Amino acid sequence: MSQIIEASLPRTLSDPGPVQTAAPSEWALLGAPIDCSGNLRGTNLLPEALRLAGIVEALGIPNLGDLELKFDQSSRDALTGMIAPSQVREVSEEIYREILKLLEAGRRPFVLGGCCTVLIGICAALKKYYGEFGLLFVDGHLDYYDGRSSLHGEAADMELRFVLGRGPSEITNLADVSAPFAQSSNVIVCGFRDEENALRDGAPDIRQEEPQVVLLGLSKLREFGIGPASRYISERLARLEKPFWLHLDVDVLSDLDMPAVDYLQSDGLSWAELIELLKPASNSKALIGVDVTILNPSLDKDGSSVKLLVSALEDVFAHPLAYNTPNRSMPEGKPKHDTLSKEFIKSS
C-alpha cells in the first residue's frame, strides 16, 4: 500500500528520482503507471519518462513518486466484455484512496498516467470530497464504448462512460461512492475525432444517453476557432461555480505532433492549438487537478515526443500552478459576459 501524504513514497515500477513531500507546495505530482491492456505496452512508463525529461523542474511542484498499481491480466471477461474488470476496480480504488488523501491534505494532484483508466478513481475521489465538480475532458477519443462494442476491451476505451455512471456496478461504484461520479451537466468533452467510427463499431450514442454533456469535437473547435472555443469553455466552467478537473489525453494531438500513442487517427490538434485551448482553463483558480495520459515512451525512440510534452505542459501550467489556491467551493463568480455561449449551444 503506498503512503504519500507527509511521507516519502517507495520507488515502485521504476526509479522516479528524488521523492519529496508535498509540504512546499499546494500542488503535488503523482505517478499512476498503468496500462489497462495488461500487456505493459508502454503507457505505464510515462511517469518515469516525464520526470527524466524534467517535468518536476518545469512545473516546480513536489514530486511524490509513483503509486504501486498492479495490472497484469490481459484476457477479456465474458460477462462484462472488459479486460480484467477486477483489476480495473482494484487500481481505481487505490487511485481513489490516494487522490482523496491529497485533497483532504489541501493538495491539488497533478497525475501522470498511465492510460485513461486513471480517471475512474480520480473522479470517485472528487465526488467524495467535493460532491459535484466540473470535468474538462480533452481527448482524441470519446472513450464512450461499452464492453460489447469496444474493439480492445480496455477500460481506457470506456472511462467517460464509467465516470457518468454507465457500466458494470463493480466499476461505477467504488468504496462508498455511488454512480455517477460526475454529473453530465458538469462535463465538457472536446477534441475528439472518432465519433463516427465509434458509432459504426456499435458504441452507445453519448448524444442520446447524455444530452447534457457539452460536446465540442475537433471539427467544431476548428469551425469556431481554437481561441473562441477556449474562451467559451472557460466561461462555461466558470458558470458551474464548482471546482473542475482537467483530463488530458495526448492523442488529442495529431499523429504528426504526437506519434507516440498506441491508437493513431487522422487529423488532430497541433501543439500550438492545444496550448491555446488549455491556457484559459489553466489560469482558473477553480482548477483543482490535472491528469495527463496515453503517451507511450516505448514508441518515442528519440525522446522527442516526451520533451515536447514537457515543454507544452510548462507553457500551459507552470505559472498558473504557482499562484492558484484550492478551495472546496468555486472561487470565481459568474462571468459578466457570455458572448459565445448562444452560438456554441446552438451549433454543438
KOLVEX-498017 format. One record per residue (C-alpha): residue in three letters; x, y, z; residue number from 1; chain. Coordinates in Angstrom, 1 decimal. Layout:
# KOLVEX-498017
("ala"; (X; Y; Z); NUM; "A")
...
# end
This chain:
# KOLVEX-498017
("met"; (0.0; 0.0; 0.0); 1; "A")
("ser"; (1.5; 3.3; -1.0); 2; "A")
("gln"; (1.7; 6.2; 1.5); 3; "A")
("ile"; (2.2; 9.6; 0.0); 4; "A")
("ile"; (0.9; 12.2; 2.5); 5; "A")
("glu"; (3.6; 13.9; 4.5); 6; "A")
("ala"; (5.9; 11.0; 3.8); 7; "A")
("ser"; (8.1; 9.8; 1.0); 8; "A")
("leu"; (6.8; 7.2; -1.4); 9; "A")
("pro"; (8.7; 4.0; -2.0); 10; "A")
("arg"; (10.0; 3.6; -5.5); 11; "A")
("thr"; (7.9; 1.0; -7.4); 12; "A")
("leu"; (7.9; 0.1; -11.1); 13; "A")
("ser"; (10.9; 2.3; -11.8); 14; "A")
("asp"; (13.1; 4.8; -10.1); 15; "A")
("pro"; (11.3; 8.1; -10.3); 16; "A")
("gly"; (14.2; 10.1; -9.0); 17; "A")
("pro"; (14.2; 12.1; -5.7); 18; "A")
("val"; (10.9; 11.7; -3.9); 19; "A")
("gln"; (9.6; 14.7; -1.9); 20; "A")
("thr"; (6.8; 15.5; 0.5); 21; "A")
("ala"; (4.0; 17.8; -0.6); 22; "A")
("ala"; (4.8; 20.4; 2.1); 23; "A")
("pro"; (6.5; 23.1; -0.1); 24; "A")
("ser"; (3.5; 23.5; -2.4); 25; "A")
("glu"; (-0.2; 23.1; -2.7); 26; "A")
("trp"; (0.2; 21.1; -5.9); 27; "A")
("ala"; (1.7; 17.7; -6.0); 28; "A")
("leu"; (3.0; 15.5; -8.8); 29; "A")
("leu"; (1.9; 11.8; -8.6); 30; "A")
("gly"; (2.6; 8.9; -11.0); 31; "A")
("ala"; (-0.1; 6.3; -11.8); 32; "A")
("pro"; (1.8; 4.0; -14.1); 33; "A")
("ile"; (-0.8; 1.6; -15.5); 34; "A")
("asp"; (-1.6; 0.1; -18.9); 35; "A")
("cys"; (-5.1; -1.5; -18.9); 36; "A")
("ser"; (-4.2; -3.8; -21.8); 37; "A")
("gly"; (-2.4; -5.9; -19.2); 38; "A")
("asn"; (0.5; -6.3; -21.6); 39; "A")
("leu"; (2.6; -3.4; -20.3); 40; "A")
("arg"; (2.9; -2.0; -23.8); 41; "A")
("gly"; (4.4; 1.3; -22.5); 42; "A")
("thr"; (1.9; 3.8; -21.2); 43; "A")
("asn"; (3.0; 2.6; -17.7); 44; "A")
("leu"; (6.4; 4.1; -18.5); 45; "A")
("leu"; (5.1; 7.7; -18.9); 46; "A")
("pro"; (5.6; 9.0; -15.3); 47; "A")
("glu"; (9.3; 8.0; -15.3); 48; "A")
("ala"; (9.9; 9.3; -18.8); 49; "A")
("leu"; (8.3; 12.7; -18.0); 50; "A")
("arg"; (10.4; 13.0; -14.8); 51; "A")
("leu"; (13.6; 12.2; -16.7); 52; "A")
("ala"; (12.7; 14.9; -19.3); 53; "A")
("gly"; (12.3; 17.5; -16.5); 54; "A")
("ile"; (8.6; 17.7; -15.7); 55; "A")
("val"; (9.3; 18.3; -12.0); 56; "A")
("glu"; (11.6; 21.2; -12.6); 57; "A")
("ala"; (9.4; 22.5; -15.4); 58; "A")
("leu"; (6.3; 22.7; -13.2); 59; "A")
("gly"; (8.1; 23.5; -10.0); 60; "A")
("ile"; (5.9; 21.3; -7.8); 61; "A")
("pro"; (6.7; 18.5; -5.3); 62; "A")
("asn"; (7.3; 15.0; -6.7); 63; "A")
("leu"; (5.6; 12.2; -4.8); 64; "A")
("gly"; (6.8; 9.3; -6.9); 65; "A")
("asp"; (4.6; 6.6; -8.2); 66; "A")
("leu"; (1.7; 4.6; -6.8); 67; "A")
("glu"; (2.1; 0.8; -6.8); 68; "A")
("leu"; (-0.5; -0.3; -9.2); 69; "A")
("lys"; (-0.7; -3.9; -10.5); 70; "A")
("phe"; (-2.4; -4.6; -13.8); 71; "A")
("asp"; (-1.1; -7.8; -15.4); 72; "A")
("gln"; (-4.2; -9.6; -16.7); 73; "A")
("ser"; (-4.9; -9.3; -20.4); 74; "A")
("ser"; (-7.9; -11.6; -21.1); 75; "A")
("arg"; (-11.4; -10.2; -21.6); 76; "A")
("asp"; (-14.1; -11.1; -19.1); 77; "A")
("ala"; (-17.0; -12.9; -20.7); 78; "A")
("leu"; (-19.7; -11.2; -18.7); 79; "A")
("thr"; (-18.6; -7.5; -19.0); 80; "A")
("gly"; (-16.5; -7.7; -22.2); 81; "A")
("met"; (-13.7; -5.8; -20.4); 82; "A")
("ile"; (-10.2; -6.8; -19.8); 83; "A")
("ala"; (-9.7; -7.7; -16.1); 84; "A")
("pro"; (-12.6; -5.8; -14.5); 85; "A")
("ser"; (-11.5; -6.9; -11.1); 86; "A")
("gln"; (-8.0; -5.3; -11.6); 87; "A")
("val"; (-9.7; -2.2; -13.0); 88; "A")
("arg"; (-11.6; -1.9; -9.8); 89; "A")
("glu"; (-8.5; -2.6; -7.6); 90; "A")
("val"; (-6.3; 0.1; -9.3); 91; "A")
("ser"; (-9.2; 2.5; -9.4); 92; "A")
("glu"; (-9.8; 2.1; -5.6); 93; "A")
("glu"; (-6.1; 2.6; -5.0); 94; "A")
("ile"; (-6.1; 5.8; -7.0); 95; "A")
("tyr"; (-9.3; 6.9; -5.3); 96; "A")
("arg"; (-7.8; 6.5; -1.9); 97; "A")
("glu"; (-4.6; 8.4; -2.6); 98; "A")
("ile"; (-6.3; 11.2; -4.5); 99; "A")
("leu"; (-8.7; 11.6; -1.6); 100; "A")
("lys"; (-5.8; 11.8; 0.8); 101; "A")
("leu"; (-4.2; 14.5; -1.2); 102; "A")
("leu"; (-7.5; 16.5; -1.4); 103; "A")
("glu"; (-8.0; 16.2; 2.3); 104; "A")
("ala"; (-4.5; 17.4; 2.9); 105; "A")
("gly"; (-5.2; 20.5; 0.9); 106; "A")
("arg"; (-3.2; 19.4; -2.1); 107; "A")
("arg"; (-4.1; 19.6; -5.8); 108; "A")
("pro"; (-3.0; 16.5; -7.7); 109; "A")
("phe"; (-1.1; 16.6; -11.0); 110; "A")
("val"; (-1.4; 13.0; -12.0); 111; "A")
("leu"; (0.9; 11.4; -14.6); 112; "A")
("gly"; (-0.7; 8.3; -16.2); 113; "A")
("gly"; (-0.7; 5.7; -17.4); 114; "A")
("cys"; (-3.7; 5.1; -19.6); 115; "A")
("cys"; (-7.0; 6.9; -19.2); 116; "A")
("thr"; (-8.2; 4.4; -16.7); 117; "A")
("val"; (-6.7; 6.7; -14.0); 118; "A")
("leu"; (-9.8; 9.0; -14.4); 119; "A")
("ile"; (-12.2; 6.5; -12.8); 120; "A")
("gly"; (-10.6; 6.6; -9.3); 121; "A")
("ile"; (-9.8; 10.3; -9.6); 122; "A")
("cys"; (-13.5; 11.2; -10.3); 123; "A")
("ala"; (-14.7; 8.9; -7.5); 124; "A")
("ala"; (-12.4; 10.8; -5.1); 125; "A")
("leu"; (-13.6; 14.2; -6.4); 126; "A")
("lys"; (-17.2; 13.2; -5.8); 127; "A")
("lys"; (-16.4; 12.0; -2.3); 128; "A")
("tyr"; (-14.6; 15.3; -1.4); 129; "A")
("tyr"; (-16.5; 17.9; -3.4); 130; "A")
("gly"; (-19.8; 16.4; -4.0); 131; "A")
("glu"; (-20.2; 17.9; -7.5); 132; "A")
("phe"; (-17.3; 19.1; -9.7); 133; "A")
("gly"; (-16.7; 20.1; -13.3); 134; "A")
("leu"; (-14.8; 17.9; -15.7); 135; "A")
("leu"; (-13.0; 19.2; -18.8); 136; "A")
("phe"; (-12.3; 16.1; -20.8); 137; "A")
("val"; (-9.7; 16.8; -23.6); 138; "A")
("asp"; (-9.2; 13.6; -25.7); 139; "A")
("gly"; (-8.9; 12.5; -29.2); 140; "A")
("his"; (-11.5; 9.8; -28.5); 141; "A")
("leu"; (-14.9; 9.9; -26.8); 142; "A")
("asp"; (-14.0; 6.9; -24.7); 143; "A")
("tyr"; (-17.7; 6.0; -24.5); 144; "A")
("tyr"; (-17.6; 2.4; -25.7); 145; "A")
("asp"; (-19.1; -0.4; -23.6); 146; "A")
("gly"; (-17.7; -3.9; -23.2); 147; "A")
("arg"; (-19.7; -5.2; -26.1); 148; "A")
("ser"; (-18.6; -2.6; -28.7); 149; "A")
("ser"; (-15.0; -2.0; -27.6); 150; "A")
("leu"; (-12.6; -3.5; -30.1); 151; "A")
("his"; (-10.0; -4.0; -27.4); 152; "A")
("gly"; (-11.9; -4.4; -24.2); 153; "A")
("glu"; (-9.7; -1.9; -22.4); 154; "A")
("ala"; (-11.1; 0.3; -19.7); 155; "A")
("ala"; (-9.4; 3.2; -21.4); 156; "A")
("asp"; (-12.0; 2.8; -24.2); 157; "A")
("met"; (-14.8; 3.3; -21.7); 158; "A")
("glu"; (-13.7; 5.6; -18.8); 159; "A")
("leu"; (-16.0; 8.5; -19.7); 160; "A")
("arg"; (-19.0; 6.1; -19.8); 161; "A")
("phe"; (-18.0; 4.8; -16.3); 162; "A")
("val"; (-17.5; 8.2; -14.8); 163; "A")
("leu"; (-21.0; 9.1; -16.0); 164; "A")
("gly"; (-22.4; 6.1; -14.2); 165; "A")
("arg"; (-22.9; 3.7; -17.0); 166; "A")
("gly"; (-21.3; 0.2; -17.0); 167; "A")
("pro"; (-20.7; -2.7; -14.6); 168; "A")
("ser"; (-21.5; -1.7; -11.0); 169; "A")
("glu"; (-18.2; -3.1; -9.8); 170; "A")
("ile"; (-16.6; -0.2; -11.7); 171; "A")
("thr"; (-19.1; 2.6; -11.4); 172; "A")
("asn"; (-19.4; 2.2; -7.6); 173; "A")
("leu"; (-16.1; 2.4; -5.7); 174; "A")
("ala"; (-15.6; 2.2; -2.0); 175; "A")
("asp"; (-18.6; 4.2; -0.6); 176; "A")
("val"; (-19.0; 6.4; -3.7); 177; "A")
("ser"; (-22.0; 5.6; -5.9); 178; "A")
("ala"; (-22.6; 6.3; -9.6); 179; "A")
("pro"; (-22.4; 8.6; -11.3); 180; "A")
("phe"; (-19.2; 10.2; -10.2); 181; "A")
("ala"; (-19.7; 13.2; -12.5); 182; "A")
("gln"; (-23.0; 14.9; -13.4); 183; "A")
("ser"; (-23.4; 15.1; -17.1); 184; "A")
("ser"; (-24.4; 18.8; -16.9); 185; "A")
("asn"; (-20.9; 19.5; -15.5); 186; "A")
("val"; (-18.9; 17.7; -18.2); 187; "A")
("ile"; (-17.3; 19.3; -21.3); 188; "A")
("val"; (-15.7; 16.9; -23.8); 189; "A")
("cys"; (-13.6; 18.4; -26.5); 190; "A")
("gly"; (-11.1; 17.5; -29.2); 191; "A")
("phe"; (-12.5; 14.0; -30.1); 192; "A")
("arg"; (-12.5; 12.9; -33.7); 193; "A")
("asp"; (-13.7; 9.3; -33.5); 194; "A")
("glu"; (-17.4; 9.7; -33.0); 195; "A")
("glu"; (-18.5; 8.3; -36.4); 196; "A")
("asn"; (-16.1; 5.4; -36.1); 197; "A")
("ala"; (-17.3; 4.6; -32.6); 198; "A")
("leu"; (-20.9; 4.6; -33.6); 199; "A")
("arg"; (-20.1; 2.4; -36.6); 200; "A")
("asp"; (-18.5; 0.0; -34.1); 201; "A")
("gly"; (-21.7; -0.1; -32.2); 202; "A")
("ala"; (-20.7; 2.1; -29.3); 203; "A")
("pro"; (-23.6; 3.7; -27.4); 204; "A")
("asp"; (-24.5; 7.2; -28.6); 205; "A")
("ile"; (-23.5; 9.7; -25.9); 206; "A")
("arg"; (-25.7; 12.4; -27.5); 207; "A")
("gln"; (-28.8; 10.3; -26.9); 208; "A")
("glu"; (-27.8; 8.9; -23.5); 209; "A")
("glu"; (-26.2; 12.0; -22.0); 210; "A")
("pro"; (-27.7; 15.0; -23.8); 211; "A")
("gln"; (-26.5; 17.5; -21.1); 212; "A")
("val"; (-22.8; 16.8; -21.8); 213; "A")
("val"; (-21.2; 19.6; -23.8); 214; "A")
("leu"; (-19.6; 18.0; -26.9); 215; "A")
("leu"; (-17.0; 20.0; -28.9); 216; "A")
("gly"; (-15.4; 17.7; -31.3); 217; "A")
("leu"; (-12.3; 18.6; -33.4); 218; "A")
("ser"; (-14.4; 19.8; -36.3); 219; "A")
("lys"; (-16.5; 22.0; -34.0); 220; "A")
("leu"; (-13.3; 23.5; -32.4); 221; "A")
("arg"; (-12.0; 24.3; -35.9); 222; "A")
("glu"; (-15.3; 25.7; -37.1); 223; "A")
("phe"; (-15.4; 28.3; -34.3); 224; "A")
("gly"; (-11.6; 28.7; -33.9); 225; "A")
("ile"; (-9.5; 27.5; -31.0); 226; "A")
("gly"; (-9.3; 30.9; -29.3); 227; "A")
("pro"; (-13.1; 31.5; -29.2); 228; "A")
("ala"; (-13.7; 27.8; -28.2); 229; "A")
("ser"; (-11.2; 28.0; -25.3); 230; "A")
("arg"; (-12.8; 31.2; -24.0); 231; "A")
("tyr"; (-16.3; 29.6; -24.3); 232; "A")
("ile"; (-15.0; 26.5; -22.3); 233; "A")
("ser"; (-13.6; 28.8; -19.6); 234; "A")
("glu"; (-16.8; 30.8; -19.4); 235; "A")
("arg"; (-18.9; 27.6; -19.2); 236; "A")
("leu"; (-16.7; 26.2; -16.4); 237; "A")
("ala"; (-17.0; 29.4; -14.5); 238; "A")
("arg"; (-20.8; 29.4; -14.7); 239; "A")
("leu"; (-20.8; 26.0; -13.0); 240; "A")
("glu"; (-19.5; 27.7; -9.9); 241; "A")
("lys"; (-17.7; 24.5; -8.9); 242; "A")
("pro"; (-14.1; 23.3; -8.9); 243; "A")
("phe"; (-13.1; 21.4; -12.0); 244; "A")
("trp"; (-10.7; 18.7; -13.1); 245; "A")
("leu"; (-8.8; 18.6; -16.4); 246; "A")
("his"; (-8.3; 15.3; -18.1); 247; "A")
("leu"; (-5.7; 15.5; -21.0); 248; "A")
("asp"; (-5.1; 12.5; -23.3); 249; "A")
("val"; (-2.3; 13.4; -25.6); 250; "A")
("asp"; (-3.9; 11.6; -28.5); 251; "A")
("val"; (-5.9; 14.7; -29.0); 252; "A")
("leu"; (-2.8; 15.8; -30.9); 253; "A")
("ser"; (-2.3; 15.0; -34.5); 254; "A")
("asp"; (-0.1; 11.9; -35.3); 255; "A")
("leu"; (2.5; 14.3; -36.8); 256; "A")
("asp"; (2.7; 16.2; -33.5); 257; "A")
("met"; (2.3; 13.1; -31.2); 258; "A")
("pro"; (3.2; 9.8; -32.9); 259; "A")
("ala"; (4.0; 8.0; -29.7); 260; "A")
("val"; (0.4; 6.7; -28.9); 261; "A")
("asp"; (-1.0; 3.2; -29.3); 262; "A")
("tyr"; (-4.1; 4.1; -31.4); 263; "A")
("leu"; (-3.4; 6.5; -34.2); 264; "A")
("gln"; (-6.0; 8.6; -36.0); 265; "A")
("ser"; (-6.0; 11.1; -38.8); 266; "A")
("asp"; (-6.1; 14.8; -38.1); 267; "A")
("gly"; (-5.8; 16.2; -34.6); 268; "A")
("leu"; (-4.7; 19.4; -32.8); 269; "A")
("ser"; (-1.3; 20.9; -33.3); 270; "A")
("trp"; (0.9; 21.7; -30.2); 271; "A")
("ala"; (0.1; 25.4; -30.7); 272; "A")
("glu"; (-3.7; 24.7; -30.8); 273; "A")
("leu"; (-3.5; 22.5; -27.7); 274; "A")
("ile"; (-1.7; 25.2; -25.7); 275; "A")
("glu"; (-4.2; 27.8; -26.9); 276; "A")
("leu"; (-7.1; 25.6; -26.0); 277; "A")
("leu"; (-5.9; 24.9; -22.4); 278; "A")
("lys"; (-4.5; 28.3; -21.4); 279; "A")
("pro"; (-7.7; 29.9; -20.2); 280; "A")
("ala"; (-8.7; 26.9; -18.1); 281; "A")
("ser"; (-5.2; 26.6; -16.6); 282; "A")
("asn"; (-5.4; 30.1; -15.3); 283; "A")
("ser"; (-8.7; 29.4; -13.4); 284; "A")
("lys"; (-8.5; 29.3; -9.7); 285; "A")
("ala"; (-11.2; 26.7; -9.8); 286; "A")
("leu"; (-8.8; 24.1; -11.4); 287; "A")
("ile"; (-8.3; 21.5; -8.7); 288; "A")
("gly"; (-6.3; 18.9; -10.6); 289; "A")
("val"; (-4.9; 17.5; -13.8); 290; "A")
("asp"; (-4.2; 14.1; -15.3); 291; "A")
("val"; (-2.0; 13.5; -18.4); 292; "A")
("thr"; (-2.3; 10.2; -20.1); 293; "A")
("ile"; (-1.6; 7.8; -23.0); 294; "A")
("leu"; (1.9; 8.8; -24.4); 295; "A")
("asn"; (3.8; 5.6; -24.8); 296; "A")
("pro"; (7.6; 6.2; -24.3); 297; "A")
("ser"; (8.4; 2.8; -26.0); 298; "A")
("leu"; (7.1; 4.4; -29.2); 299; "A")
("asp"; (9.2; 7.5; -28.7); 300; "A")
("lys"; (12.6; 6.2; -29.7); 301; "A")
("asp"; (14.4; 9.6; -29.7); 302; "A")
("gly"; (12.5; 11.0; -26.7); 303; "A")
("ser"; (11.3; 14.0; -28.7); 304; "A")
("ser"; (7.6; 13.4; -28.0); 305; "A")
("val"; (8.2; 13.4; -24.3); 306; "A")
("lys"; (10.3; 16.5; -24.4); 307; "A")
("leu"; (7.7; 18.3; -26.5); 308; "A")
("leu"; (5.0; 17.3; -23.9); 309; "A")
("val"; (7.1; 18.6; -21.0); 310; "A")
("ser"; (7.6; 21.9; -22.9); 311; "A")
("ala"; (3.9; 22.3; -23.6); 312; "A")
("leu"; (2.9; 21.5; -20.1); 313; "A")
("glu"; (5.3; 24.0; -18.8); 314; "A")
("asp"; (3.9; 26.6; -21.2); 315; "A")
("val"; (0.3; 25.9; -20.1); 316; "A")
("phe"; (0.7; 25.2; -16.4); 317; "A")
("ala"; (3.9; 26.4; -14.8); 318; "A")
("his"; (2.8; 30.0; -13.9); 319; "A")
("pro"; (-0.8; 29.2; -13.0); 320; "A")
("leu"; (0.3; 26.4; -10.7); 321; "A")
("ala"; (2.5; 28.9; -8.8); 322; "A")
("tyr"; (-0.4; 31.1; -7.6); 323; "A")
("asn"; (-3.7; 29.2; -7.8); 324; "A")
("thr"; (-5.1; 28.3; -4.4); 325; "A")
("pro"; (-7.5; 25.3; -3.8); 326; "A")
("asn"; (-11.0; 25.9; -2.4); 327; "A")
("arg"; (-13.8; 23.4; -1.8); 328; "A")
("ser"; (-16.2; 25.8; -3.4); 329; "A")
("met"; (-15.9; 27.6; -6.7); 330; "A")
("pro"; (-13.9; 30.8; -6.0); 331; "A")
("glu"; (-14.8; 32.6; -9.2); 332; "A")
("gly"; (-18.1; 34.4; -9.8); 333; "A")
("lys"; (-20.1; 34.1; -13.0); 334; "A")
("pro"; (-18.5; 36.0; -15.9); 335; "A")
("lys"; (-20.1; 39.3; -16.7); 336; "A")
("his"; (-20.5; 38.4; -20.4); 337; "A")
("asp"; (-21.1; 35.2; -22.2); 338; "A")
("thr"; (-20.9; 36.3; -25.8); 339; "A")
("leu"; (-20.1; 32.9; -27.2); 340; "A")
("ser"; (-22.5; 30.6; -25.4); 341; "A")
("lys"; (-25.5; 31.0; -27.6); 342; "A")
("glu"; (-23.6; 30.2; -30.8); 343; "A")
("phe"; (-21.9; 27.2; -29.3); 344; "A")
("ile"; (-25.1; 25.8; -27.7); 345; "A")
("lys"; (-27.0; 26.3; -31.0); 346; "A")
("ser"; (-24.3; 24.5; -33.0); 347; "A")
("ser"; (-23.0; 21.8; -30.7); 348; "A")
# end
